[in-house]
Amino acid sequence: MENNESSVGTKELNDQYNGDGIGELSGLPKRDLFRISEVASYFSVSERTIRLWIEHKLIDPIEQVRGTIWVPRTSIIKFRLKARSS
């Protein structure tokens, strides 16, 4: 499994996310990896939109051998933080 994540872990990002007063990731299960369909549902967008965000490197995925694409929780948090600071 290839991991495109930086050395910052989920706990550190969760602490930063909650520490900024942005709030919790409500509606997102407490897991480390999510399918594209789950991320699309969380953001209320289509799976195609999530694939475009991945293509444009707005979200960093992890790809498994059989081509299944997973999105790490840390990537979702980073995306939310970027969106809030824009």
Summary of the structure (lengths in Angstrom):
residues: 86
radius of gyration: 12.4
end to end distance: 31.7
largest distance: 38.7
contacts: 214
relative contact order: 0.24
helix: 47%
strand: 10%
